[in-house]
Amino acid sequence: MTTTPNSRRGGRASRTAMRAAPLTDDIKPVRPGMAAGRYKPLTDAEVLKIHEAAINVLENIGIADAIPSTLEYLLPKGCKLDANGRLLFPRSLIEHTLEIAGRNFPLYAQDPQYDMEPWGTNTYFGTAGAAVYIADYETGEYRESNSQDAYDIARLVDRMEHLHFYQRAVVPRDIPEASAMDINTCYLSVSGTTKHVGTSWVHPDHLEASLKMLHEIAGGEDKWRARPFVSQSNCFVVPPLKFASDACKCLEVAVHGGMPVLLLSAGQAGATAPAAIAGALVQQVAECLAGLAYVNAIKPGAPAIFGLWCFVSDLRSGAMSGGSPEQVLLSAASAQMAHFYNLTGGTSSGISDAKYPDAQSGSEKGINHALVGNAGMNLIYEAAGMHGSLLGYSLEGVVLDNDTIGSVQRTIKGIEITDESLSIETMRAQCIGGPGHYLGAEQTLRIMQSEYLYPAIGDRLSSKEWKEVGKPAIYDVAHKKVREVLDNHFPSHISEEMDANIRSYLDIRLPREKMLHPSILPATL
């Protein structure tokens, strides 16, 4: 049979159509929560040294500025105040805490299909951050983020296959009051996605109000406590080694309220943590161990995420350098420390220093995600859309990073070695009396979906085909995908009646009509 360019193109078109068809979960080449852990920047002996140094810090330097309630929980457990008013943690308390700490707890979603099992080396990717600017595609400028952005990012993440949870990514700058900002951020997040949500509060009263709302959405406090679908991101320490008073009060409310807590220690090496990479890691571990003791003094076994978010300074200027190789090392080593303690761990990856999605951004995010993902951290935050060293957020970046994370997940899955995958009989059939290639082989067609991952928007056209379709730039392709999602995906899991009731007792600022598809507005207004 003679083949022509058109017939070859027809074959490619049919294969492309096959790849575009939705896959069932058992066929997909990657899935949420795959086991990782192949990359280890620290030896076992070095991990132990980090641990011992952290214990030394807690026993002899301690944590400053403990509030009265913190002391009420921790002094009876064996902690002591030294002459400088610093709270010292005995080794025995840390060892006991590690014995009773909560493990193997799911992080639930409003839709159970998105529930996560973040333990062992199971790895999940999601968003996070508190960016105050949007990298605006239309203007090419940074502008202040607002409530609509907060909602739009949540529903964009809701449609990204390789983003497994949504943590608040931007600050709605159009809401200046702290209380309204906290409550609105929570509501916009849980309205925009049915995946697990993380957010934060600056005052316990704001959290109490939000819990009332979350109980209603869950169908009652008992149902909320059975499946808490929101976790609290809590910066309970101000590095180096000081408690943050309001955050500690919020932590206590969350623990009593059945909400999982991300114990977030975010020292910046060279600024608020030692410049030595090992020293920065020691400080983060010490701070998070103190937080873990605090949580378990309040309620033994309460769900707490060991949040080693070690950041890095460019020591020439003091500015954050989230895309640096040192950031990779700290985040990957953090995974090893979480594994050492057998705790659910969380860290940051993908904070590009580039201001927009570009070559620098792709390079920084690629190396960060590849190594941190393969280190096996359970929860990888700030993984999509983040730019400008945490200041800027790009919706197009979310779409691009979704592709990158998918590729990284494929490396996490690794190579399956079986008698069939070694392919000896396939070689025999193609090389002896066969066509001498594998393009149409039975094995090729059978595994093309399960063995290979194809990018959602990444360009794999030939140069000729790329030219024929107008030489699209990847940033423009990403924007087209953003518009496709935001123009069509309007989650409706929170009913109009429930929304109205929530608005009757909470000051929700984004109008309901801004959260609905335009086609149904006349019937609902």
ChimeraX attribute file (.defattr): number of C-alpha atoms within 10 A of each C-alpha:
attribute: neighborCount
match mode: 1-to-1
recipient: residues
	/A:1	3
	/A:2	4
	/A:3	7
	/A:4	9
	/A:5	8
	/A:6	9
	/A:7	11
	/A:8	11
	/A:9	11
	/A:10	12
	/A:11	12
	/A:12	12
	/A:13	12
	/A:14	12
	/A:15	13
	/A:16	12
	/A:17	10
	/A:18	13
	/A:19	15
	/A:20	12
	/A:21	8
	/A:22	9
	/A:23	13
	/A:24	7
	/A:25	10
	/A:26	9
	/A:27	14
	/A:28	14
	/A:29	19
	/A:30	23
	/A:31	18
	/A:32	20
	/A:33	21
	/A:34	19
	/A:35	22
	/A:36	22
	/A:37	22
	/A:38	14
	/A:39	18
	/A:40	17
	/A:41	19
	/A:42	16
	/A:43	11
	/A:44	12
	/A:45	9
	/A:46	12
	/A:47	17
	/A:48	14
	/A:49	14
	/A:50	20
	/A:51	20
	/A:52	14
	/A:53	18
	/A:54	23
	/A:55	25
	/A:56	17
	/A:57	20
	/A:58	25
	/A:59	19
	/A:60	15
	/A:61	16
	/A:62	24
	/A:63	25
	/A:64	20
	/A:65	16
	/A:66	20
	/A:67	14
	/A:68	9
	/A:69	13
	/A:70	20
	/A:71	16
	/A:72	13
	/A:73	18
	/A:74	23
	/A:75	15
	/A:76	10
	/A:77	17
	/A:78	13
	/A:79	21
	/A:80	18
	/A:81	16
	/A:82	13
	/A:83	7
	/A:84	8
	/A:85	13
	/A:86	21
	/A:87	28
	/A:88	22
	/A:89	28
	/A:90	18
	/A:91	16
	/A:92	13
	/A:93	17
	/A:94	18
	/A:95	13
	/A:96	13
	/A:97	21
	/A:98	19
	/A:99	12
	/A:100	13
	/A:101	20
	/A:102	21
	/A:103	19
	/A:104	13
	/A:105	18
	/A:106	17
	/A:107	21
	/A:108	24
	/A:109	22
	/A:110	20
	/A:111	13
	/A:112	13
	/A:113	10
	/A:114	16
	/A:115	20
	/A:116	23
	/A:117	21
	/A:118	26
	/A:119	23
	/A:120	21
	/A:121	27
	/A:122	20
	/A:123	30
	/A:124	28
	/A:125	28
	/A:126	27
	/A:127	28
	/A:128	24
	/A:129	23
	/A:130	20
	/A:131	23
	/A:132	19
	/A:133	24
	/A:134	24
	/A:135	26
	/A:136	18
	/A:137	15
	/A:138	7
	/A:139	8
	/A:140	9
	/A:141	12
	/A:142	18
	/A:143	14
	/A:144	17
	/A:145	23
	/A:146	18
	/A:147	21
	/A:148	16
	/A:149	20
	/A:150	22
	/A:151	26
	/A:152	22
	/A:153	26
	/A:154	26
	/A:155	26
	/A:156	25
	/A:157	27
	/A:158	22
	/A:159	15
	/A:160	17
	/A:161	16
	/A:162	24
	/A:163	27
	/A:164	25
	/A:165	29
	/A:166	29
	/A:167	27
	/A:168	26
	/A:169	30
	/A:170	27
	/A:171	23
	/A:172	23
	/A:173	15
	/A:174	13
	/A:175	17
	/A:176	10
	/A:177	9
	/A:178	13
	/A:179	19
	/A:180	16
	/A:181	23
	/A:182	22
	/A:183	24
	/A:184	23
	/A:185	26
	/A:186	26
	/A:187	21
	/A:188	24
	/A:189	26
	/A:190	30
	/A:191	21
	/A:192	26
	/A:193	27
	/A:194	27
	/A:195	31
	/A:196	26
	/A:197	28
	/A:198	24
	/A:199	24
	/A:200	24
	/A:201	25
	/A:202	19
	/A:203	19
	/A:204	19
	/A:205	14
	/A:206	18
	/A:207	23
	/A:208	17
	/A:209	15
	/A:210	20
	/A:211	22
	/A:212	15
	/A:213	24
	/A:214	22
	/A:215	16
	/A:216	16
	/A:217	21
	/A:218	17
	/A:219	11
	/A:220	13
	/A:221	19
	/A:222	11
	/A:223	14
	/A:224	20
	/A:225	14
	/A:226	11
	/A:227	19
	/A:228	24
	/A:229	25
	/A:230	28
	/A:231	23
	/A:232	24
	/A:233	24
	/A:234	24
	/A:235	26
	/A:236	26
	/A:237	27
	/A:238	20
	/A:239	20
	/A:240	20
	/A:241	25
	/A:242	17
	/A:243	24
	/A:244	18
	/A:245	21
	/A:246	16
	/A:247	21
	/A:248	25
	/A:249	18
	/A:250	25
	/A:251	30
	/A:252	18
	/A:253	18
	/A:254	22
	/A:255	20
	/A:256	12
	/A:257	16
	/A:258	20
	/A:259	22
	/A:260	24
	/A:261	28
	/A:262	28
	/A:263	28
	/A:264	25
	/A:265	28
	/A:266	26
	/A:267	26
	/A:268	26
	/A:269	28
	/A:270	20
	/A:271	19
	/A:272	18
	/A:273	24
	/A:274	18
	/A:275	15
	/A:276	11
	/A:277	18
	/A:278	17
	/A:279	17
	/A:280	23
	/A:281	29
	/A:282	24
	/A:283	29
	/A:284	28
	/A:285	28
	/A:286	28
	/A:287	32
	/A:288	24
	/A:289	24
	/A:290	28
	/A:291	27
	/A:292	26
	/A:293	24
	/A:294	22
	/A:295	29
	/A:296	22
	/A:297	20
	/A:298	19
	/A:299	17
	/A:300	16
	/A:301	18
	/A:302	23
	/A:303	25
	/A:304	25
	/A:305	29
	/A:306	31
	/A:307	32
	/A:308	30
	/A:309	27
	/A:310	29
	/A:311	30
	/A:312	30
	/A:313	22
	/A:314	16
	/A:315	13
	/A:316	6
	/A:317	8
	/A:318	13
	/A:319	14
	/A:320	22
	/A:321	24
	/A:322	30
	/A:323	28
	/A:324	21
	/A:325	14
	/A:326	19
	/A:327	27
	/A:328	27
	/A:329	21
	/A:330	26
	/A:331	29
	/A:332	29
	/A:333	28
	/A:334	32
	/A:335	32
	/A:336	25
	/A:337	23
	/A:338	25
	/A:339	20
	/A:340	13
	/A:341	14
	/A:342	18
	/A:343	23
	/A:344	28
	/A:345	30
	/A:346	27
	/A:347	30
	/A:348	32
	/A:349	35
	/A:350	34
	/A:351	30
	/A:352	31
	/A:353	22
	/A:354	21
	/A:355	20
	/A:356	27
	/A:357	24
	/A:358	13
	/A:359	10
	/A:360	15
	/A:361	23
	/A:362	20
	/A:363	14
	/A:364	21
	/A:365	27
	/A:366	20
	/A:367	18
	/A:368	29
	/A:369	26
	/A:370	23
	/A:371	23
	/A:372	30
	/A:373	33
	/A:374	25
	/A:375	27
	/A:376	32
	/A:377	34
	/A:378	32
	/A:379	32
	/A:380	30
	/A:381	26
	/A:382	25
	/A:383	28
	/A:384	33
	/A:385	30
	/A:386	37
	/A:387	28
	/A:388	22
	/A:389	19
	/A:390	25
	/A:391	19
	/A:392	29
	/A:393	32
	/A:394	25
	/A:395	26
	/A:396	27
	/A:397	24
	/A:398	25
	/A:399	28
	/A:400	25
	/A:401	27
	/A:402	25
	/A:403	23
	/A:404	23
	/A:405	25
	/A:406	23
	/A:407	20
	/A:408	22
	/A:409	28
	/A:410	19
	/A:411	16
	/A:412	23
	/A:413	16
	/A:414	11
	/A:415	10
	/A:416	10
	/A:417	8
	/A:418	8
	/A:419	9
	/A:420	11
	/A:421	13
	/A:422	11
	/A:423	12
	/A:424	10
	/A:425	12
	/A:426	17
	/A:427	15
	/A:428	12
	/A:429	16
	/A:430	16
	/A:431	13
	/A:432	9
	/A:433	8
	/A:434	13
	/A:435	12
	/A:436	12
	/A:437	11
	/A:438	16
	/A:439	11
	/A:440	10
	/A:441	15
	/A:442	10
	/A:443	14
	/A:444	13
	/A:445	12
	/A:446	10
	/A:447	13
	/A:448	16
	/A:449	17
	/A:450	14
	/A:451	16
	/A:452	14
	/A:453	17
	/A:454	16
	/A:455	14
	/A:456	17
	/A:457	16
	/A:458	13
	/A:459	12
	/A:460	10
	/A:461	10
	/A:462	9
	/A:463	9
	/A:464	9
	/A:465	11
	/A:466	14
	/A:467	11
	/A:468	10
	/A:469	9
	/A:470	8
	/A:471	11
	/A:472	12
	/A:473	10
	/A:474	16
	/A:475	18
	/A:476	12
	/A:477	16
	/A:478	22
	/A:479	20
	/A:480	14
	/A:481	19
	/A:482	19
	/A:483	14
	/A:484	12
	/A:485	18
	/A:486	15
	/A:487	11
	/A:488	11
	/A:489	18
	/A:490	20
	/A:491	18
	/A:492	14
	/A:493	15
	/A:494	13
	/A:495	12
	/A:496	13
	/A:497	9
	/A:498	14
	/A:499	16
	/A:500	13
	/A:501	13
	/A:502	18
	/A:503	15
	/A:504	10
	/A:505	11
	/A:506	17
	/A:507	13
	/A:508	20
	/A:509	16
	/A:510	16
	/A:511	11
	/A:512	15
	/A:513	13
	/A:514	12
	/A:515	20
	/A:516	17
	/A:517	15
	/A:518	12
	/A:519	7
	/A:520	10
	/A:521	13
	/A:522	8
	/A:523	6
	/A:524	9
	/A:525	7
